[in-house]
Protein backbone atom coordinates (compact mmCIF):
# COMPACT_ATOMS: atom_id res chain seq x y z
CA UNK A 1 0.00 0.00 0.00
CA UNK A 2 2.87 2.37 0.73
CA UNK A 3 4.01 2.26 -2.91
CA UNK A 4 0.51 3.12 -4.11
CA UNK A 5 0.29 6.08 -1.72
CA UNK A 6 3.66 7.33 -2.97
CA UNK A 7 2.51 7.06 -6.61
CA UNK A 8 -0.70 8.95 -5.84
CA UNK A 9 1.24 11.68 -4.03
CA UNK A 10 3.71 11.91 -6.91
CA UNK A 11 0.84 12.16 -9.43
CA UNK A 12 -0.69 15.03 -7.40
CA UNK A 13 2.71 16.76 -7.24
CA UNK A 14 3.18 16.42 -11.00
CA UNK A 15 -0.32 17.80 -11.63
CA UNK A 16 0.22 20.87 -9.46
CA UNK A 17 3.70 21.36 -10.93
CA UNK A 18 2.24 21.56 -14.46
CA UNK A 19 -0.24 24.20 -13.28
CA UNK A 20 2.38 26.07 -11.20
CA UNK A 21 4.87 26.24 -14.08
CA UNK A 22 2.20 27.58 -16.44
CA UNK A 23 1.08 30.15 -13.86
CA UNK A 24 4.67 31.18 -13.21
CA UNK A 25 4.97 31.99 -16.91
CA UNK A 26 1.69 33.95 -16.81
CA UNK A 27 2.02 35.75 -13.46
CA UNK A 28 5.63 35.48 -12.31
CA UNK A 29 4.59 33.66 -9.10
CA UNK A 30 7.39 31.08 -8.63
CA UNK A 31 6.36 27.45 -9.05
CA UNK A 32 8.55 26.42 -6.09
CA UNK A 33 6.73 28.83 -3.78
CA UNK A 34 3.31 27.70 -4.99
CA UNK A 35 4.16 24.01 -4.65
CA UNK A 36 5.66 24.46 -1.17
CA UNK A 37 2.53 26.16 0.15
CA UNK A 38 0.25 23.71 -1.70
CA UNK A 39 2.12 20.83 -0.01
CA UNK A 40 1.94 22.43 3.43
CA UNK A 41 -1.66 23.60 3.27
CA UNK A 42 -3.18 20.45 1.74
CA UNK A 43 -0.91 17.60 2.88
CA UNK A 44 0.56 17.29 -0.63
CA UNK A 45 -2.85 17.67 -2.24
CA UNK A 46 -4.57 15.01 -0.12
CA UNK A 47 -6.61 17.30 2.14
CA UNK A 48 -7.85 20.56 0.64
CA UNK A 49 -9.86 22.89 2.86
CA UNK A 50 -13.53 22.79 1.88
CA UNK A 51 -13.94 22.33 -1.86
CA UNK A 52 -10.66 22.46 -3.82
CA UNK A 53 -8.98 25.06 -1.56
CA UNK A 54 -5.44 23.67 -1.65
CA UNK A 55 -3.85 26.76 -0.08
CA UNK A 56 -6.04 27.41 2.96
CA UNK A 57 -7.07 30.77 1.51
CA UNK A 58 -9.53 32.56 3.74
CA UNK A 59 -12.65 34.06 2.24
CA UNK A 60 -12.25 37.58 0.88
CA UNK A 61 -14.44 39.96 -1.11
CA UNK A 62 -13.30 38.42 -4.42
CA UNK A 63 -14.68 35.00 -3.47
CA UNK A 64 -18.24 33.96 -4.30
CA UNK A 65 -18.13 30.52 -2.65
CA UNK A 66 -17.00 29.66 0.84
CA UNK A 67 -17.22 27.21 3.73
CA UNK A 68 -16.68 27.44 7.47
CA UNK A 69 -13.89 25.25 8.81
CA UNK A 70 -12.55 24.61 12.29
CA UNK A 71 -8.84 25.37 12.14
CA UNK A 72 -5.82 25.90 14.40
CA UNK A 73 -4.22 29.33 14.46
CA UNK A 74 -1.31 30.57 16.58
CA UNK A 75 -2.24 33.84 18.27
CA UNK A 76 0.17 35.56 20.66
CA UNK A 77 2.20 32.34 20.78
CA UNK A 78 -0.75 30.16 21.79
CA UNK A 79 -2.51 27.55 19.70
CA UNK A 80 -6.19 28.50 19.32
CA UNK A 81 -9.01 26.62 17.60
CA UNK A 82 -11.27 28.88 15.52
CA UNK A 83 -14.15 28.55 13.08
CA UNK A 84 -13.16 30.59 10.01
CA UNK A 85 -14.55 31.12 6.52
CA UNK A 86 -12.40 29.78 3.70
CA UNK A 87 -12.78 30.21 -0.05
CA UNK A 88 -14.11 27.32 -2.14
CA UNK A 89 -12.98 26.72 -5.72
CA UNK A 90 -14.20 24.71 -8.69
CA UNK A 91 -10.82 23.08 -9.33
CA UNK A 92 -7.16 22.77 -8.35
CA UNK A 93 -6.30 25.15 -11.18
CA UNK A 94 -8.75 27.80 -9.89
CA UNK A 95 -7.23 27.46 -6.42
CA UNK A 96 -3.70 27.82 -7.83
CA UNK A 97 -4.71 30.82 -9.95
CA UNK A 98 -6.18 32.62 -6.92
CA UNK A 99 -3.06 31.83 -4.88
CA UNK A 100 -0.88 33.34 -7.64
CA UNK A 101 -3.12 36.42 -7.68
CA UNK A 102 -2.92 36.73 -3.88
CA UNK A 103 0.88 36.57 -3.84
CA UNK A 104 1.38 38.91 -6.81
CA UNK A 105 -1.41 41.41 -6.01
CA UNK A 106 -2.44 40.95 -2.37
CA UNK A 107 -1.66 43.84 -0.02
CA UNK A 108 -0.06 41.69 2.73
CA UNK A 109 2.56 40.42 0.27
CA UNK A 110 3.17 43.59 -1.77
CA UNK A 111 6.54 44.57 -0.29
CA UNK A 112 7.91 41.02 -0.47
CA UNK A 113 6.64 40.61 -4.04
CA UNK A 114 8.17 43.93 -5.14
CA UNK A 115 11.48 42.89 -3.59
CA UNK A 116 11.35 39.56 -5.44
CA UNK A 117 10.61 41.31 -8.74
CA UNK A 118 13.73 43.42 -8.17
CA UNK A 119 16.14 40.66 -7.07
CA UNK A 120 14.52 37.30 -8.02
CA UNK A 121 15.83 35.86 -4.75
CA UNK A 122 13.55 32.88 -4.22
CA UNK A 123 15.40 31.86 -1.04
CA UNK A 124 14.33 35.19 0.49
CA UNK A 125 10.82 35.21 -1.00
CA UNK A 126 9.65 31.82 0.29
CA UNK A 127 10.21 32.51 4.01
CA UNK A 128 9.06 36.14 3.67
CA UNK A 129 5.73 35.15 2.10
CA UNK A 130 5.30 32.12 4.36
CA UNK A 131 5.88 34.09 7.57
CA UNK A 132 3.04 36.43 6.60
CA UNK A 133 0.83 33.70 5.16
CA UNK A 134 0.49 31.51 8.26
CA UNK A 135 0.42 31.99 12.00
CA UNK A 136 2.48 28.88 12.88
CA UNK A 137 6.00 30.04 13.81
CA UNK A 138 7.55 26.95 12.12
CA UNK A 139 5.66 27.42 8.84
CA UNK A 140 8.27 29.50 7.02
CA UNK A 141 11.15 27.09 7.69
CA UNK A 142 9.05 24.10 6.62
CA UNK A 143 7.94 25.93 3.45
CA UNK A 144 11.58 26.69 2.64
CA UNK A 145 12.59 23.03 3.10
CA UNK A 146 9.76 21.83 0.85
CA UNK A 147 10.57 24.43 -1.84
CA UNK A 148 14.12 23.08 -1.95
CA UNK A 149 13.25 19.36 -2.04
CA UNK A 150 14.55 17.27 -4.92
CA UNK A 151 11.08 15.89 -5.76
CA UNK A 152 9.75 19.43 -6.17
CA UNK A 153 12.63 20.37 -8.48
CA UNK A 154 12.11 17.17 -10.48
CA UNK A 155 8.36 17.81 -10.87
CA UNK A 156 9.02 21.37 -12.03
CA UNK A 157 11.69 20.19 -14.48
CA UNK A 158 9.31 17.56 -15.86
CA UNK A 159 6.58 20.19 -16.27
CA UNK A 160 9.03 22.39 -18.21
CA UNK A 161 10.12 19.47 -20.37
CA UNK A 162 6.56 18.44 -21.13
CA UNK A 163 5.58 21.44 -23.09
CA UNK A 164 6.09 25.03 -22.12
CA UNK A 165 7.63 26.69 -25.17
CA UNK A 166 9.80 29.68 -24.44
CA UNK A 167 10.74 28.56 -20.93
CA UNK A 168 14.38 28.16 -19.95
CA UNK A 169 13.86 26.86 -16.42
CA UNK A 170 12.43 27.78 -13.03
CA UNK A 171 12.14 31.53 -12.64
CA UNK A 172 13.55 32.25 -16.13
CA UNK A 173 11.51 33.20 -19.16
CA UNK A 174 12.81 33.25 -22.70
Residue, then its C-alpha position, 0 to 999 in steps of 0.5 A: x500500500x505504501x508504494x501506491x500512496x507514494x505514486x498517488x502523491x507523486x501524481x498530485x505533485x506532478x499535476x500541481x507542478x504543471x499548473x504552477x509552471x504555467x502560472x509562473x509563466x503567466x504571473x511570475x509567481x514562482x512554481x517552487x513557492x506555490x508548490x511548497x505552500x500547496x504541499x503544506x496547506x493540503x498535505x501534498x494535495x490530499x486534504x484541501x480545505x472545503x472544496x478544492x482550496x489547496x492553499x487554505x485561503x480565507x474568504x475575501x471579497x473576491x470569493x463567491x463561494x466559501x465554507x466554514x472550517x474549524x482550524x488551528x491558528x497561533x495567536x500571541x504564541x498560543x494555539x487557538x481553535x477557531x471557526x473561520x470562513x475559507x474560499x471554495x474553488x471549482x478546481x485545483x487550477x482555480x485554487x492555484x490561480x487565486x493563490x498566484x493572484x494573492x501573492x502577486x497582487x495581495x496587499x499583505x505580500x506587496x513589499x515582499x513581491x516587489x522585492x522579489x521582482x527586483x532581485x529574483x531571490x527565491x530563497x528570500x521570497x519563500x520565508x518572507x511570504x510564508x511568515x506572513x501567510x500563516x500563523x504557525x512560527x515553524x511554517x516558514x522554515x518548513x515551506x523553505x525546506x519543501x521548496x528546496x526538495x529534490x522531488x519538487x525540483x524534479x516535478x518542475x523540471x518535468x513540467x518544463x520538459x513536457x511542453x512550455x515553449x519559451x521557458x528556460x527553467x524555473x524563474x527564467x523566461x525566454 
